[in-house]
Amino acid sequence: MAHALVVDDSRTARAVLKHMLSKEDYAVTALESAEEALQFLREQATDIIFMDHMMPGMDGFAAVKHLKQDEATRSIPVVMYTSKEGEIYTGQAHALGAAAILNKPATQEQLRELLAQVIVRRPVDKAPDIQAANETLEVVVLDPPEENKQSAPDRRPQRAAQSAATPTPDKSQIVLSTEPAKPARISTLFTLFALAFAGAAVVFAFLYRQQLDELENFQQVQDKLLESTIWATNQAALYPSHELPLAGARLELLDAVLQSVQLTGFTGKVLLRTHSGQFCYAQAADGSLYAAADAMPITDCVVIGQNEQVSLQRGRLQTPQFTALLSGHAALQSGAVTVQVEAVGSAEPAVEYPHEDAVITAGDWNRVARLNNRVEIALQPARD
């Protein structure tokens, strides 16, 4: 019988998944912390690990990183069993070595399909052969040729007699372990647009993970992932004229950056530079200004660009949601990483505005203003 290890601090979540796995003919060990799981794996083997993300002490990502750096456990498929979702999260999980994501609550059918994709059918009583682990993201080789087994270290000699009778699968058998990312559930079209750009980080994460065997150490892969995440975020962190810079979808992107910072061990400053677009404004009946409709002639604009002092004040304003994100984020708890806000206003447009004589409608002008209404993220490493 195959064996599964379930790691989750929720008793209910452990019980539910254990029951579902038993229906798929799995023996299950359920533990409530990553630390307990690592201790268990020093003495026992398993065919697959289901790992919660948010747990007291060591979280799921830290546990996956530890497992993939240990030759004795790196070949065991790890499934993130979590309510977190989205392209950026999926990319981070795969870049660390997770085989797939199983979102809570899962159905029996979803679990069955996932097992068919990622499981390495190796008897639990047999010590894992570290020479057989293929470290690319998409493909997992089930077992090595017989000659490689003779050289592999046996961490559980007392189980050798039981596993000797197990036939060696043909190494040509492979299973794809990549699970399609689920789209982020965001309420506005703008946020969907922004997160679609941020999803570019996922592509980079996959490419760098595939090149792991060509790099000298894992840190290089993590640095590339962080660099890609920052790049993708800066393409996506635009905001509508009626929103504040440090609110809405930008907070989700900042959270993704801080998670990447934490995973890669970066220390230093995360700099948030807020930029303001110079919109063509129309005036409402109550005297307030709003970004003009695209079809309005440019000559009917009441004003182009808001007062620079107002723009800088809006750029510095820290919303309650922004403050709550920073105060509770694990990446900032040690003080090794800090966040600094710098308001730039309209002084450094990313895209040059057209000459007003060449513009016919407010839409022609405001398309450029929207590209300049953005938050730029930069990293300043700590000095040794």
C-alpha positions as CSV (number, residue, x, y, z in Angstrom):
1,M,0.0,0.0,0.0
2,A,1.3,3.5,-0.9
3,H,1.9,6.0,1.9
4,A,1.1,9.7,2.2
5,L,2.3,12.2,4.8
6,V,-0.2,15.0,5.6
7,V,1.2,18.1,7.3
8,D,-1.3,20.7,8.6
9,D,-1.8,22.5,11.9
10,S,-5.6,22.2,11.4
11,R,-7.0,19.0,13.0
12,T,-10.0,19.2,10.7
13,A,-8.0,19.6,7.5
14,R,-5.8,16.6,8.5
15,A,-8.8,14.4,9.2
16,V,-10.6,15.4,5.9
17,L,-7.6,14.8,3.7
18,K,-6.7,11.5,5.6
19,H,-10.2,10.2,4.9
20,M,-10.0,11.2,1.2
21,L,-6.6,9.5,0.8
22,S,-7.8,6.3,2.4
23,K,-10.4,6.1,-0.3
24,E,-7.6,6.1,-2.8
25,D,-5.9,3.2,-1.0
26,Y,-3.3,5.2,0.9
27,A,-1.9,4.6,4.3
28,V,-1.7,8.1,5.9
29,T,0.5,9.6,8.6
30,A,-0.9,13.0,9.7
31,L,1.3,15.5,11.6
32,E,0.6,19.1,12.7
33,S,3.9,20.8,12.1
34,A,6.7,21.0,9.5
35,E,9.2,20.3,12.2
36,E,7.5,17.0,13.1
37,A,7.4,16.1,9.4
38,L,11.1,16.6,9.0
39,Q,11.8,14.4,12.1
40,F,9.4,11.7,10.7
41,L,11.2,11.7,7.4
42,R,14.6,11.1,9.1
43,E,13.3,7.7,10.2
44,Q,10.5,6.8,7.8
45,A,9.8,6.9,4.0
46,T,6.7,8.1,2.2
47,D,5.4,8.3,-1.4
48,I,4.0,11.8,-1.3
49,I,3.7,14.8,1.0
50,F,0.8,17.1,1.4
51,M,2.1,20.3,3.0
52,D,0.0,23.2,4.4
53,H,1.4,26.7,3.8
54,M,0.5,28.7,6.9
55,M,1.6,27.0,10.1
56,P,3.1,28.1,13.4
57,G,6.9,27.8,13.4
58,M,8.3,26.6,10.0
59,D,5.8,27.4,7.2
60,G,5.2,25.2,4.2
61,F,7.5,27.0,1.8
62,A,10.4,26.8,4.2
63,A,9.7,23.1,4.7
64,V,9.7,22.4,0.9
65,K,13.0,24.3,0.6
66,H,14.5,22.1,3.3
67,L,13.2,18.9,1.7
68,K,14.5,19.8,-1.7
69,Q,18.0,20.6,-0.4
70,D,18.2,17.2,1.4
71,E,19.3,14.4,-0.9
72,A,17.4,11.9,1.1
73,T,14.0,13.6,0.5
74,R,14.4,15.7,-2.6
75,S,12.8,13.1,-4.9
76,I,9.5,12.9,-2.8
77,P,6.7,14.8,-4.6
78,V,5.4,17.6,-2.4
79,V,1.9,19.0,-2.9
80,M,1.0,22.4,-1.3
81,Y,-2.3,21.8,0.4
82,T,-3.6,25.3,0.9
83,S,-6.3,27.9,0.4
84,K,-3.7,30.2,-1.3
85,E,-3.9,30.5,-5.1
86,G,-3.0,32.6,-8.0
87,E,-0.3,32.5,-10.7
88,I,2.4,34.2,-8.6
89,Y,1.9,31.8,-5.6
90,T,1.9,28.8,-8.0
91,G,5.1,30.0,-9.6
92,Q,6.8,30.4,-6.2
93,A,5.7,26.9,-5.1
94,H,6.9,25.3,-8.3
95,A,10.2,27.2,-8.2
96,L,10.9,25.8,-4.7
97,G,10.2,22.3,-6.0
98,A,6.6,21.7,-5.1
99,A,5.0,19.3,-7.6
100,A,1.5,20.7,-7.5
101,I,-1.1,22.7,-5.6
102,L,-4.2,21.2,-4.0
103,N,-6.6,24.0,-3.0
104,K,-8.8,23.7,0.1
105,P,-11.4,22.5,0.1
106,A,-10.6,19.8,-2.4
107,T,-13.0,17.2,-3.9
108,Q,-12.3,13.5,-4.2
109,E,-12.1,13.8,-7.9
110,Q,-9.5,16.7,-7.7
111,L,-7.4,14.6,-5.4
112,R,-7.6,11.5,-7.6
113,E,-6.6,13.5,-10.7
114,L,-3.7,15.1,-8.8
115,L,-2.4,11.7,-7.6
116,A,-2.5,10.4,-11.2
117,Q,-0.3,13.4,-12.3
118,V,2.3,13.6,-9.6
119,I,2.6,10.4,-7.6
120,V,5.8,8.3,-7.8
121,R,4.6,4.8,-7.1
122,R,7.4,3.6,-4.9
123,P,6.6,1.3,-1.9
124,V,6.9,3.2,1.4
125,D,9.1,0.5,2.9
126,K,11.8,1.1,0.3
127,A,14.4,3.8,1.0
128,P,14.4,6.5,-1.7
129,D,17.1,6.3,-4.3
130,I,18.6,9.8,-4.5
131,Q,20.4,9.0,-7.7
132,A,17.1,8.5,-9.5
133,A,15.6,11.9,-8.7
134,N,15.3,14.0,-11.8
135,E,15.5,17.6,-10.6
136,T,13.6,19.3,-13.5
137,L,10.2,20.7,-12.7
138,E,8.0,18.9,-15.3
139,V,9.3,15.3,-15.3
140,V,9.9,12.8,-12.5
141,V,11.7,9.5,-13.3
142,L,10.1,6.8,-11.3
143,D,13.1,4.6,-10.6
144,P,16.7,4.2,-11.7
145,P,18.4,1.2,-13.5
146,E,19.2,-1.7,-11.2
147,E,23.0,-0.8,-11.2
148,N,22.3,2.6,-9.7
149,K,20.4,1.1,-6.8
150,Q,23.5,-0.7,-5.6
151,S,25.3,2.6,-5.1
152,A,22.5,4.5,-3.4
153,P,22.8,5.0,0.4
154,D,20.3,3.0,2.4
155,R,19.0,5.1,5.2
156,R,16.7,2.4,6.4
157,P,18.6,-1.0,6.3
158,Q,16.0,-2.7,8.5
159,R,13.5,-2.4,5.7
160,A,15.8,-3.7,2.9
161,A,14.5,-7.3,3.1
162,Q,10.9,-6.1,2.6
163,S,11.7,-3.9,-0.4
164,A,14.0,-6.4,-2.2
165,A,11.1,-8.2,-3.8
166,T,9.6,-5.0,-5.3
167,P,10.0,-5.0,-9.1
168,T,11.8,-2.0,-10.7
169,P,9.6,0.0,-13.0
170,D,10.8,0.8,-16.5
171,K,12.6,4.1,-16.2
172,S,10.9,5.3,-19.4
173,Q,7.7,5.7,-17.4
174,I,7.2,9.4,-16.5
175,V,4.5,11.5,-15.1
176,L,4.0,15.2,-15.7
177,S,3.9,17.0,-12.4
178,T,3.0,20.5,-13.5
179,E,-0.5,21.6,-12.6
180,P,-2.1,24.5,-14.4
181,A,-2.3,27.7,-12.4
182,K,-5.7,28.9,-11.3
183,P,-6.6,32.5,-12.1
184,A,-6.6,35.0,-9.2
185,R,-10.2,35.8,-8.0
186,I,-10.1,39.5,-8.2
187,S,-13.2,41.7,-8.5
188,T,-12.1,44.4,-10.9
189,L,-11.0,44.1,-14.5
190,F,-8.0,46.3,-13.7
191,T,-6.7,44.0,-11.1
192,L,-7.0,41.0,-13.4
193,F,-5.0,42.9,-16.0
194,A,-2.3,43.8,-13.4
195,L,-2.0,40.2,-12.1
196,A,-1.8,38.9,-15.6
197,F,1.4,40.8,-16.1
198,A,2.7,39.7,-12.7
199,G,2.1,36.1,-13.9
200,A,5.2,36.6,-16.1
201,A,7.1,35.8,-12.9
202,V,5.7,32.3,-13.1
203,V,7.2,31.7,-16.5
204,F,10.6,32.9,-15.3
205,A,10.3,30.7,-12.2
206,F,9.7,27.6,-14.4
207,L,12.6,28.4,-16.7
208,Y,15.0,29.0,-13.9
209,R,13.9,25.9,-12.1
210,Q,14.5,23.8,-15.3
211,Q,18.0,25.2,-15.5
212,L,18.8,24.3,-11.9
213,D,21.2,21.5,-12.9
214,E,23.2,24.0,-14.9
215,L,23.8,26.4,-12.0
216,E,26.3,26.0,-9.3
217,N,24.0,26.5,-6.4
218,F,20.3,27.0,-5.5
219,Q,20.8,30.6,-4.4
220,Q,21.4,31.6,-8.0
221,V,17.9,30.2,-8.9
222,Q,16.3,32.1,-6.0
223,D,18.0,35.4,-7.0
224,K,16.7,35.0,-10.6
225,L,13.2,34.3,-9.3
226,L,13.3,37.4,-7.1
227,E,14.6,39.5,-10.0
228,S,11.8,38.2,-12.3
229,T,9.2,38.9,-9.6
230,I,10.3,42.5,-9.3
231,W,10.4,42.9,-13.1
232,A,6.9,41.5,-13.5
233,T,5.5,43.5,-10.6
234,N,6.8,46.8,-12.1
235,Q,5.0,46.0,-15.3
236,A,1.8,45.4,-13.5
237,A,1.7,48.0,-10.7
238,L,-0.4,50.5,-12.5
239,Y,-3.4,52.1,-10.7
240,P,-6.6,53.9,-11.9
241,S,-6.8,57.7,-11.5
242,H,-9.5,57.4,-8.7
243,E,-7.4,55.0,-6.5
244,L,-4.5,55.7,-4.1
245,P,-1.2,54.2,-5.1
246,L,-0.7,52.1,-2.0
247,A,-4.0,50.3,-2.1
248,G,-6.0,47.7,-4.1
249,A,-4.1,45.4,-6.4
250,R,-0.7,46.9,-5.6
251,L,-0.9,45.4,-2.1
252,E,-1.3,41.9,-3.6
253,L,1.7,42.5,-5.8
254,L,3.7,43.9,-2.8
255,D,2.7,40.8,-0.8
256,A,4.1,38.6,-3.6
257,V,7.3,40.6,-3.6
258,L,7.7,40.3,0.2
259,Q,7.1,36.5,0.0
260,S,9.8,36.2,-2.6
261,V,12.2,38.4,-0.5
262,Q,11.6,36.1,2.4
263,L,12.1,32.9,0.4
264,T,15.4,34.1,-1.1
265,G,16.9,35.3,2.1
266,F,17.2,38.9,0.8
267,T,18.1,41.5,3.5
268,G,17.9,45.2,3.0
269,K,15.3,47.8,1.9
270,V,12.2,47.3,-0.4
271,L,11.7,50.8,-1.9
272,L,8.2,51.8,-3.1
273,R,8.3,54.8,-5.5
274,T,4.8,56.2,-6.3
275,H,4.4,58.0,-9.6
276,S,1.4,60.1,-10.7
277,G,0.0,60.4,-14.2
278,Q,-1.1,63.8,-15.6
279,F,-4.7,63.1,-16.5
280,C,-7.0,65.2,-18.6
281,Y,-9.7,66.1,-16.0
282,A,-13.3,67.1,-16.4
283,Q,-15.4,68.8,-13.7
284,A,-18.5,67.3,-12.0
285,A,-21.5,69.4,-11.0
286,D,-20.2,69.5,-7.4
287,G,-16.9,71.0,-8.6
288,S,-14.9,67.8,-8.1
289,L,-12.5,66.6,-10.9
290,Y,-12.5,63.2,-12.6
291,A,-10.6,61.7,-15.5
292,A,-12.4,62.7,-18.6
293,A,-14.2,60.3,-20.8
294,D,-12.1,59.0,-23.7
295,A,-14.3,60.6,-26.4
296,M,-14.2,64.1,-24.9
297,P,-12.2,66.6,-27.0
298,I,-8.9,67.4,-25.5
299,T,-9.8,71.1,-25.7
300,D,-12.6,70.5,-23.2
301,C,-10.2,69.4,-20.4
302,V,-10.7,71.6,-17.3
303,V,-7.1,70.9,-16.4
304,I,-4.3,68.5,-17.3
305,G,-2.5,67.1,-14.3
306,Q,-3.4,67.7,-10.7
307,N,-1.6,70.0,-8.3
308,E,1.9,68.5,-7.8
309,Q,1.7,69.0,-4.0
310,V,-1.6,67.1,-3.9
311,S,0.0,64.4,-6.1
312,L,2.9,63.9,-3.7
313,Q,0.6,63.8,-0.7
314,R,-1.5,61.1,-2.3
315,G,1.7,59.2,-3.2
316,R,2.8,59.2,0.5
317,L,-0.5,58.2,2.0
318,Q,-0.4,54.9,3.7
319,T,-3.8,53.3,3.7
320,P,-5.0,51.1,6.7
321,Q,-4.8,48.0,4.4
322,F,-1.1,48.9,3.5
323,T,-0.3,49.4,7.2
324,A,-1.9,46.1,8.1
325,L,0.0,44.2,5.4
326,L,3.4,45.5,6.7
327,S,2.6,45.1,10.4
328,G,1.7,41.4,10.0
329,H,4.0,40.2,7.2
330,A,6.5,37.5,8.2
331,A,9.2,38.9,5.9
332,L,9.4,42.0,8.0
333,Q,9.3,40.6,11.5
334,S,13.1,40.2,12.0
335,G,13.9,43.7,10.9
336,A,16.3,42.4,8.3
337,V,14.0,43.7,5.6
338,T,12.3,47.1,5.7
339,V,9.9,49.0,3.4
340,Q,10.3,52.6,2.5
341,V,7.8,54.8,0.5
342,E,9.0,57.6,-1.7
343,A,6.5,59.8,-3.6
344,V,7.9,61.0,-7.0
345,G,4.7,62.6,-8.4
346,S,4.7,63.3,-12.1
347,A,8.4,64.2,-12.3
348,E,9.6,60.9,-13.9
349,P,7.1,59.7,-16.5
350,A,7.8,56.2,-17.8
351,V,6.2,57.1,-21.1
352,E,6.6,60.5,-22.7
353,Y,3.4,62.5,-23.2
354,P,2.5,63.6,-26.8
355,H,2.5,67.2,-27.8
356,E,-0.9,68.7,-27.0
357,D,-1.3,69.9,-30.6
358,A,-1.1,66.3,-31.8
359,V,-3.8,65.0,-29.5
360,I,-7.5,65.1,-30.5
361,T,-9.4,63.4,-27.6
362,A,-8.9,63.0,-23.9
363,G,-8.6,59.3,-24.4
364,D,-5.4,59.8,-26.6
365,W,-3.9,61.7,-23.7
366,N,-5.1,59.6,-20.8
367,R,-3.8,56.4,-22.3
368,V,-0.3,57.7,-21.7
369,A,-1.3,59.1,-18.3
370,R,-2.5,55.6,-17.2
371,L,0.9,54.1,-18.0
372,N,2.6,56.8,-15.9
373,N,0.2,56.2,-12.9
374,R,2.2,53.5,-11.3
375,V,4.1,52.1,-8.3
376,E,7.7,51.2,-8.9
377,I,9.5,48.6,-6.6
378,A,13.2,48.5,-6.2
379,L,15.5,46.5,-3.8
380,Q,18.4,48.0,-2.0
381,P,20.5,45.2,-0.4
382,A,22.0,45.8,3.0
383,R,25.6,46.7,3.1
384,D,27.9,44.1,4.7
